[in-house]
Amino acid sequence: MTEEAFHIPQNQVISVSRRLAQLAAMMPEVAWAADIGTDHAKLLALLIQQNKIQRGLGVEVVEGPWQTALKNVAALGLSDVIEIRKGDGLAPLRPGEVQAVIIAGMGGKTMTGILSRSPEVFQSLQWLLLQPMSQAGDLRIYLQKNGWKIMQEDLIEERDIIYPILLACPGAMPELTQWQADYGPILLMQRPPMLKKLIEKDLKGMQEILKQLAKSDHEDSRLREQQLLIKCQQMEVLMQ
Ligand SMILES: C[S@@+](CC[C@H](N)C(=O)[O-])C[C@H]1O[C@@H](n2cnc3c(N)ncnc32)[C@H](O)[C@@H]1O
């Protein structure tokens, strides 16, 4: 993993992955932002260092990472601007307390669960910065159905896996096709080189499944094969 070093107050240096650096680059400037599942709290420290946020609130549900976050923030001399709370998702936040919420490094379904469990906080937000590890399609559909609009999207590769990053704000977004949900409406419009790489990877995965299906005598396997072949053909067109 490529790491980048950043200087923060009192000449402290922190190293962050390219993924965290890209998240910080896409973060809008707000007074107060919360990072849900903050773990090491490095992202909040970086955002303070870059003057993207004036105050940070880290939320962590697990004891070990919560302790790590507290320790890191204290070691960096940022305890007066970054508060770490223990709890589940948005529950430790009051509605209107922060303008933006970041959720990174979790599955898309975990993220929609976190947002659904605290509707008052969710609806009070101006920005959501999300980096799902999986199920990005479910997450995009959830945003659209709940009156959120994707404003910016990017793809970042870490340890041979390509992850999307989404910046969304309240607003109407047209209903998404399955392709737009899976690969991102903005990414499909902008077509960055990393999108082609992601579709190629998915296509390879599906070709592997097709090889396994070809070995099976099951009647259901023929139907699944037909469906996958059509999807592969459509993905080849999508890549052009
Ligand atoms: C894989 S780590 C990602 C850490 C960091 N956000 C990043 O992107 O580098 C996920 C973190 O989220 C925490 N987490 C998972 N579900 C959570 C929830 N419902 N509320 C708060 N934290 C949660 C986990 O304990 C873990 O520390």
The ligand as a MOL file (V3000), in Angstrom:
LIG
                    3D

  0  0  0     0  0            999 V3000
M  V30 BEGIN CTAB
M  V30 COUNTS 27 29 0 0 0
M  V30 BEGIN ATOM
M  V30 1 C -12.4160 -1.3580 8.1550 0
M  V30 2 S -12.4890 -0.1640 9.3680 0 CHG=1
M  V30 3 C -12.3600 1.3230 8.4290 0
M  V30 4 C -11.7050 2.4020 9.2210 0
M  V30 5 C -11.6570 3.7600 8.5310 0
M  V30 6 N -12.9850 4.3190 8.3710 0
M  V30 7 C -10.9710 3.6600 7.1930 0
M  V30 8 O -11.6520 3.7770 6.1650 0
M  V30 9 O -9.7450 3.4640 7.1640 0 CHG=-1
M  V30 10 C -14.1890 -0.1310 9.8610 0
M  V30 11 C -14.3650 0.4600 11.2460 0
M  V30 12 O -15.7310 0.7500 11.4450 0
M  V30 13 C -16.1240 0.3680 12.7500 0
M  V30 14 N -17.5670 0.1700 12.7010 0
M  V30 15 C -18.2540 -0.8130 12.0720 0
M  V30 16 N -19.5780 -0.6590 12.2460 0
M  V30 17 C -19.7340 0.4670 12.9770 0
M  V30 18 C -20.8630 1.1560 13.4880 0
M  V30 19 N -22.1080 0.7060 13.2740 0
M  V30 20 N -20.6680 2.2850 14.2060 0
M  V30 21 C -19.4200 2.7310 14.4550 0
M  V30 22 N -18.3110 2.1170 14.0090 0
M  V30 23 C -18.4610 1.0120 13.2890 0
M  V30 24 C -15.2920 -0.8790 13.0090 0
M  V30 25 O -15.1590 -1.1270 14.3710 0
M  V30 26 C -13.9670 -0.5070 12.3420 0
M  V30 27 O -13.0990 0.1430 13.2370 0
M  V30 END ATOM
M  V30 BEGIN BOND
M  V30 1 1 1 2
M  V30 2 1 2 3
M  V30 3 1 2 10
M  V30 4 1 3 4
M  V30 5 1 4 5
M  V30 6 1 5 6
M  V30 7 1 5 7
M  V30 8 2 7 8
M  V30 9 1 7 9
M  V30 10 1 10 11
M  V30 11 1 11 12
M  V30 12 1 11 26
M  V30 13 1 12 13
M  V30 14 1 13 14
M  V30 15 1 13 24
M  V30 16 1 14 15
M  V30 17 1 14 23
M  V30 18 2 15 16
M  V30 19 1 16 17
M  V30 20 1 17 18
M  V30 21 2 17 23
M  V30 22 1 18 19
M  V30 23 2 18 20
M  V30 24 1 20 21
M  V30 25 2 21 22
M  V30 26 1 22 23
M  V30 27 1 24 25
M  V30 28 1 24 26
M  V30 29 1 26 27
M  V30 END BOND
M  V30 END CTAB
M  END
